Amino acid sequence: AVVSTQSTGTYRYFINNELSIQTTAAVAFRQLIDELVTSFTSSIADGLEAETEQGEFKLLVDMKRLYAFYQAHDVTDLADIEKDVSAIITKANQQQVNDEITATGVMLMQVILSWALYRTNPNEPHKTELKKLRKSVVQLVQQCDELIQFGVANVQKEAFITVCDMLIIFAPQLKQNANYSTLIVVPDKSVQIRLRDYVMTTVFTEDEPQQFQDEEDEEAKTEILIEKRRVLASFGKLIAFNIIEMRLAAPIFAQYVKSYQDYGDIVKQMMSKARELNRTKCMRTQLLSLEQLFEELRDQNEGRIDRSSEEWTKIKDLAHRFALMAGVDNYKSRQAVVTFHREGIIYCLLRNGPPDGSPPSNIVFFDILAETTFKLMDIDKKGPKGLLAFLEEQLMKEGEIPEDEIEWGPLRTYRTALVGSMTEPYMYYGAASKRKMMGSPMRVTDVKRPREMDRSEYVIDSWQQSGSGNYVQ
């Protein structure tokens, strides 16, 4: 393979530069390609029947040589092998075919279709060519999808990477040229889920193979890590180009702290690109990540959460890191952070039935939300339409909350994080003014003006004095 790659580069240098041997090199190149194609087509039958290892080996060598030349040259005119390669992949999905032959066939088909797109005229492409090309791309994606589900490990990996590359090449960005709009390929939801699940089962595995436990096999483990990072990076590109639904990446975002040493840089870059696409969607996906980790930990502990456990601390740390990733400009991330908290509050107070006096099953999740309150602006915490008012509105459905019950502690922690203390000034009273909070009635006389106010509080105070709002001083 190395010799073939080097020879393709040499041929390209001789052919593309005005050298005295340019014509001779071009003739020799065409003759070589003709010989490779003839050898390839004649060895297909023997190689696929797998009656002898020699036939399989010959077919594999021919395919790898053609792949090496296709990577450096557009040899479609000299080697029209698209139908033959597609037939090999189709047969691999129907019966047992040598794994290396299948994997090489998938890679070879990808470069063939990539050159086919390159050869089209962007100004006046032939509709027949575009229709044929899109049909071939869709077929390849479907074939690779089947290989991901039922193929062996090395075939699954190449099929996965090929699908990711094809979806990026034929992504919705092609509509920037109206002539290419018919070439766009968008994966359906089931394909997106299978791609995500493949990443989770292949990359984020805790148990290493037994043969790589010794220190002498560090090089082998490094190679495995490189391949896993390659798979994760391929999926990350789908997120960056907005090809698959962002929420599907929630389980991967959840691995940020746990797999920080091996994959932290890739996951962080993935989240950064997601934030550039849509800050609110990104933070919703991060919230979903935290919810999934929370539910997983609760299920492992038979419905209970040990708030002093290391696992719980890691989830809180992840929430804190998510908040830091929102950026230094709180104004730009303001809407996203508020949405994060509003939907988090709803999740914390979610019940399967009517209130019965006991705290909701997700009440402990308030501890996680409390880790991210530092990204909130004061007006979003205590304003007339702020989170404290929203929390009060949601708590009205719960009735009176006892002050001394430990189970409601996370709610008190979160509320304290919003107001700063239990007697924080500028408490917002709307529809909740007549209900008890934390076991004691809320009274206007209990609220005192602080001696110093920051800028946001000064604005709020001035606004109240003008006769607007319903802040109590």
C-alpha positions in Angstrom: 0.0 0.0 0.0 2.9 2.4 0.8 4.6 1.7 -2.5 1.3 2.2 -4.4 0.8 5.6 -2.6 4.3 6.8 -3.4 4.0 5.7 -7.0 0.7 7.5 -7.5 2.4 10.7 -6.2 5.3 10.2 -8.6 3.1 9.7 -11.6 1.1 12.9 -10.7 4.3 14.9 -10.5 5.5 13.7 -13.9 2.1 14.2 -15.6 1.0 17.5 -14.1 4.3 19.3 -14.7 5.8 20.3 -18.0 8.7 17.9 -18.1 10.3 16.3 -21.0 9.0 12.9 -19.9 5.4 14.1 -19.4 4.0 12.3 -22.4 5.9 9.1 -21.7 4.7 9.2 -18.1 1.1 9.7 -19.2 1.2 6.7 -21.6 2.8 4.5 -18.9 0.2 5.6 -16.4 -2.7 4.7 -18.7 -1.2 1.4 -19.5 -0.8 0.6 -15.8 -4.4 1.5 -15.0 -5.6 -0.7 -17.8 -3.7 -3.6 -16.4 -5.0 -3.0 -12.9 -8.6 -2.8 -14.1 -8.2 -6.0 -16.2 -6.7 -7.8 -13.3 -9.4 -6.5 -10.9 -12.4 -7.5 -13.1 -10.9 -11.0 -13.8 -10.3 -11.7 -10.1 -13.7 -10.7 -8.8 -15.3 -14.1 -9.2 -12.5 -16.0 -7.6 -12.0 -13.5 -4.8 -15.7 -13.4 -3.8 -16.3 -17.2 -3.9 -13.5 -17.5 -1.3 -12.6 -21.0 -2.5 -8.9 -20.2 -2.1 -7.0 -17.7 -0.1 -5.0 -16.9 -3.2 -8.0 -15.6 -5.0 -9.1 -13.4 -2.1 -5.6 -12.0 -1.8 -5.3 -11.2 -5.5 -8.6 -9.3 -5.4 -7.7 -7.4 -2.3 -4.3 -6.3 -3.7 -5.9 -5.1 -6.9 -8.6 -3.1 -5.0 -6.0 -1.5 -2.7 -3.9 -0.5 -5.7 -6.9 1.0 -7.4 -7.8 2.8 -4.2 -4.3 4.3 -4.0 -4.5 5.6 -7.5 -8.0 6.9 -7.1 -6.9 8.9 -4.1 -4.4 10.9 -6.2 -6.0 10.8 -9.7 -9.4 10.9 -11.3 -9.1 7.7 -13.3 -12.8 7.3 -13.9 -12.3 7.5 -17.7 -9.7 4.7 -17.5 -11.2 2.6 -14.8 -15.0 2.5 -14.9 -15.4 0.1 -11.9 -18.2 1.7 -10.0 -20.8 -1.0 -10.7 -18.3 -3.8 -9.9 -17.3 -2.2 -6.5 -21.0 -1.6 -5.7 -21.8 -5.2 -6.4 -19.0 -6.3 -4.1 -20.5 -4.3 -1.2 -24.0 -5.5 -2.0 -22.8 -9.1 -1.9 -21.0 -8.5 1.4 -24.3 -7.6 3.0 -25.9 -10.8 1.6 -23.2 -13.4 2.4 -19.8 -13.8 3.9 -17.1 -11.8 2.1 -13.6 -11.3 3.2 -13.6 -8.4 5.7 -10.6 -6.6 4.2 -12.2 -6.8 0.7 -15.4 -5.3 2.1 -13.7 -2.5 4.0 -11.5 -1.6 1.0 -14.6 -1.7 -1.3 -16.4 0.8 0.9 -13.4 3.2 0.9 -12.9 2.7 -2.9 -16.6 3.5 -3.6 -16.3 6.7 -1.5 -13.5 8.1 -3.6 -15.2 7.1 -6.8 -18.3 9.1 -5.9 -16.3 12.0 -4.7 -14.5 12.2 -8.0 -17.9 12.0 -9.7 -19.1 15.1 -7.9 -15.8 16.9 -8.8 -16.3 16.1 -12.5 -19.7 17.7 -12.7 -20.1 21.2 -14.2 -21.2 23.5 -11.3 -22.7 26.0 -13.8 -24.6 23.6 -16.1 -24.6 20.1 -14.7 -26.4 17.4 -16.6 -29.5 16.3 -14.8 -29.0 12.7 -15.7 -25.5 12.7 -14.1 -26.8 14.3 -11.0 -29.7 11.8 -10.7 -27.3 8.9 -11.2 -24.8 10.3 -8.7 -27.4 10.9 -6.0 -28.8 7.4 -6.5 -25.3 5.9 -6.0 -24.7 8.0 -2.9 -28.0 7.0 -1.3 -27.2 3.4 -2.1 -23.8 3.6 -0.6 -25.1 5.1 2.6 -27.8 2.4 2.9 -25.2 -0.3 2.3 -22.9 1.1 4.9 -25.8 1.5 7.4 -26.3 -2.3 7.1 -22.6 -3.0 7.5 -22.6 -0.9 10.7 -25.4 -3.0 12.1 -24.2 -6.5 11.0 -20.5 -6.2 10.0 -17.4 -7.1 11.9 -15.4 -4.5 13.8 -13.0 -3.3 11.1 -15.8 -3.2 8.5 -18.1 -1.3 10.8 -15.5 1.3 11.4 -14.8 2.0 7.7 -18.5 1.9 6.9 -19.2 4.4 9.7 -16.4 6.8 8.6 -17.6 6.5 5.0 -21.2 7.4 5.9 -20.0 10.4 7.9 -17.8 11.6 5.0 -20.6 11.1 2.4 -23.1 13.0 4.6 -20.6 15.9 4.9 -19.8 16.0 1.1 -23.5 15.8 0.1 -24.7 18.0 3.0 -27.4 20.7 2.8 -24.5 23.2 2.3 -24.6 22.1 -1.3 -27.8 24.2 -1.8 -25.5 27.3 -2.0 -25.3 26.2 -5.6 -28.9 25.8 -6.7 -27.8 23.3 -9.4 -26.7 20.9 -6.7 -29.8 21.1 -4.5 -30.9 17.7 -5.8 -27.7 16.0 -4.6 -28.4 16.8 -0.9 -28.6 13.6 1.2 -30.2 14.0 4.7 -30.1 10.9 7.0 -33.3 9.9 8.6 -33.7 9.7 12.4 -33.0 6.0 12.6 -29.7 6.3 10.8 -28.7 9.2 13.0 -29.4 7.2 16.1 -27.4 4.2 14.8 -24.5 6.5 14.1 -24.7 7.9 17.6 -25.0 4.4 19.2 -22.0 3.1 17.3 -19.9 5.9 18.7 -21.1 5.2 22.2 -20.5 1.4 22.0 -17.1 1.7 20.1 -15.5 4.7 21.7 -16.7 5.0 25.2 -16.0 1.5 26.4 -14.6 0.9 29.9 -13.2 -2.6 29.5 -10.0 -2.9 27.5 -9.3 -6.1 25.6 -7.4 -8.6 27.7 -4.5 -8.9 25.3 -3.6 -5.2 25.8 -3.4 -5.1 29.6 0.4 -5.4 29.8 2.7 -2.4 29.7 4.5 -3.9 26.7 1.5 -3.4 24.6 1.3 0.4 25.0 1.9 0.9 21.3 -1.1 -1.4 20.4 -3.3 0.5 22.9 -2.2 3.8 21.4 -3.3 2.5 17.9 -6.7 1.6 19.3 -7.0 5.0 20.9 -6.2 6.7 17.7 -8.8 4.7 15.8 -11.4 5.6 18.5 -10.6 9.2 18.3 -10.9 9.0 14.5 -14.4 7.6 14.9 -15.4 10.3 17.5 -14.0 13.1 15.3 -16.0 11.8 12.3 -19.2 12.1 14.3 -18.2 15.5 15.6 -18.1 16.8 12.1 -21.7 15.8 11.6 -22.5 18.0 14.7 -20.4 20.8 13.4 -22.1 20.9 10.0 -25.5 20.6 11.6 -26.2 17.4 9.7 -27.8 15.4 12.5 -30.0 16.5 15.4 -28.0 18.1 18.1 -29.9 16.4 21.0 -28.7 13.0 19.8 -25.2 14.1 21.0 -26.3 14.4 24.6 -24.8 11.0 25.7 -21.5 12.0 24.1 -21.5 15.4 25.9 -22.1 13.5 29.1 -18.7 11.8 28.7 -16.8 15.0 28.8 -15.5 14.7 32.4 -15.4 10.9 32.5 -13.3 10.6 29.3 -11.5 13.9 29.6 -8.0 12.5 29.3 -8.6 10.5 26.0 -11.4 12.4 24.3 -11.9 15.6 26.2 -10.5 17.9 23.5 -12.7 16.4 20.8 -15.9 16.5 22.9 -15.1 20.1 23.9 -14.6 21.1 20.3 -17.9 19.4 19.4 -19.7 21.4 22.1 -18.0 24.6 20.9 -19.2 24.0 17.4 -22.7 23.2 18.6 -22.7 26.5 20.6 -21.8 28.4 17.5 -24.7 26.9 15.6 -27.3 27.6 18.3 -26.5 28.5 21.9 -30.0 27.5 23.2 -30.0 24.2 21.5 -26.5 23.5 22.8 -27.5 24.2 26.4 -30.7 22.1 26.1 -28.5 19.2 24.9 -26.2 19.7 27.8 -29.2 19.7 30.2 -30.4 16.5 28.6 -26.9 15.0 29.2 -27.1 15.9 32.9 -30.6 14.5 33.2 -29.5 11.2 31.6 -26.5 10.9 34.0 -28.8 11.7 36.9 -31.4 9.1 35.9 -28.6 6.5 35.3 -27.1 7.1 38.7 -30.5 6.9 40.4 -31.4 3.7 38.7 -28.0 2.2 39.8 -28.8 3.0 43.4 -32.4 1.7 43.4 -34.0 5.1 43.1 -31.9 7.0 45.6 -29.0 9.5 45.2 -26.1 9.7 47.7 -25.3 13.4 47.5 -21.9 12.7 49.1 -20.8 10.1 46.5 -18.0 10.6 44.0 -20.4 9.9 41.1 -22.7 12.7 42.2 -19.8 15.1 42.6 -18.7 14.3 39.0 -22.1 15.2 37.7 -22.1 18.5 39.5 -18.6 19.2 38.2 -19.8 18.5 34.7 -22.7 20.9 35.2 -20.2 23.6 36.3 -18.0 23.0 33.3 -21.0 23.2 31.0 -21.9 26.6 32.5 -18.3 27.8 32.0 -18.5 26.8 28.3 -21.4 29.2 27.8 -18.8 31.9 27.3 -17.5 35.0 29.0 -20.1 37.3 27.5 -23.2 36.7 29.6 -25.3 38.8 27.4 -24.8 36.5 24.4 -25.6 33.4 26.4 -28.4 35.0 28.5 -31.3 33.4 26.7 -29.6 30.0 26.5 -28.8 30.0 30.2 -32.3 31.1 31.3 -33.8 28.4 29.1 -31.5 25.9 30.7 -32.7 26.8 34.1 -36.4 27.1 33.2 -36.5 23.6 31.7 -34.3 22.3 34.5 -36.9 23.6 37.1 -39.7 21.9 35.2 -37.7 18.6 35.2 -37.0 18.9 38.9 -40.6 19.3 39.8 -41.9 16.7 37.3 -44.4 14.2 38.8 -46.2 11.2 37.4 -49.3 12.0 39.4 -50.9 14.8 41.6 -48.9 16.2 44.5 -49.1 14.0 47.6 -47.0 15.9 50.1 -43.8 14.1 49.2 -41.0 15.7 47.1 -40.9 14.9 43.4 -38.5 12.1 42.4 -36.2 14.5 40.6 -35.9 17.0 43.5 -32.2 16.3 44.0 -31.5 17.6 40.5 -31.8 21.1 42.0 -28.3 20.6 43.3 -27.0 20.3 39.8 -28.9 23.4 38.7 -27.4 25.3 41.6 -23.9 24.7 40.1 -24.8 26.9 37.1 -26.5 29.9 38.7 -23.3 31.9 38.6 -23.9 32.4 34.9 -27.3 34.1 35.5 -27.7 37.8 35.5 -29.3 39.4 38.5 -32.3 40.5 36.6 -32.8 37.0 35.3 -32.7 35.7 38.8 -34.9 38.1 40.6 -36.6 40.2 37.9 -40.4 40.3 37.5 -40.1 37.5 34.9 -37.0 36.0 36.4 -36.3 32.5 37.5 -37.3 33.1 41.1 -40.8 34.2 40.0 -40.9 31.2 37.6 -39.9 28.9 40.5 -42.6 30.3 42.7 -45.2 29.8 40.0 -44.2 26.2 39.6 -44.1 25.6 43.4 -47.7 26.8 43.7 -48.7 23.4 42.3 -47.0 21.7 45.2 -48.9 23.3 48.0 -47.2 24.2 51.3 -43.6 22.9 51.6 -42.4 22.0 55.1 -39.2 23.7 56.2 -37.6 21.0 58.2 -37.8 18.1 55.8 -34.4 17.1 54.5 -35.9 15.8 51.2 -36.7 19.3 50.1 -33.1 20.5 50.9 -32.0 20.7 47.2 -34.9 23.1 46.5 -33.8 25.4 49.3 -30.2 25.2 48.1 -31.2 26.2 44.6 -33.5 29.0 45.8 -30.7 30.3 48.0 -28.4 30.3 45.0 -30.9 32.5 43.1 -31.6 35.0 45.9 -28.3 34.9 47.7 -30.0 34.4 51.1 -33.3 33.5 52.6 -34.0 37.2 53.2 -32.7 38.5 49.9 -34.1 42.0 49.0 -36.3 42.6 46.0 -38.2 39.4 46.5 -40.7 39.0 43.7 -44.3 38.5 44.7 -46.9 37.7 42.1 -49.5 35.1 42.2 -47.4 33.3 45.0 -47.7 36.2 47.5 -50.2 34.3 49.7 -48.5 31.0 49.9 -45.8 29.8 52.3 -42.3 29.2 51.1 -40.0 27.0 53.0 -42.4 26.7 55.9 -42.7 30.4 56.7 -45.0 33.1 55.3 -43.4 35.7 53.1 -43.9 39.1 54.5 -43.1 42.5 53.1 -41.7 43.6 56.5 -39.1 40.8 56.4 -37.4 42.4 53.4 -34.8 45.1 54.0 -32.9 47.2 51.7 -29.2 46.5 51.6 -26.7 49.2 52.1 -25.0 48.7 48.8 -26.5 47.8 45.4 -24.8 46.7 42.2 -25.7 48.3 38.8 -28.5 45.8 38.0 -30.2 46.3 41.4 -30.0 50.1 40.9 -31.7 49.8 37.5 -34.4 47.6 39.1 -34.9 50.1 42.0 -35.3 53.0 39.6 -37.7 51.1 37.5 -39.8 50.3 40.5 -39.9 53.9 41.6 -41.3 54.8 38.2 -44.4 52.9 39.0 -43.7 49.7 37.0 -43.5 46.2 38.1 -44.3 44.6 41.4 -41.1 44.6 43.4 -41.4 45.1 47.1 -38.9 47.3 49.0 
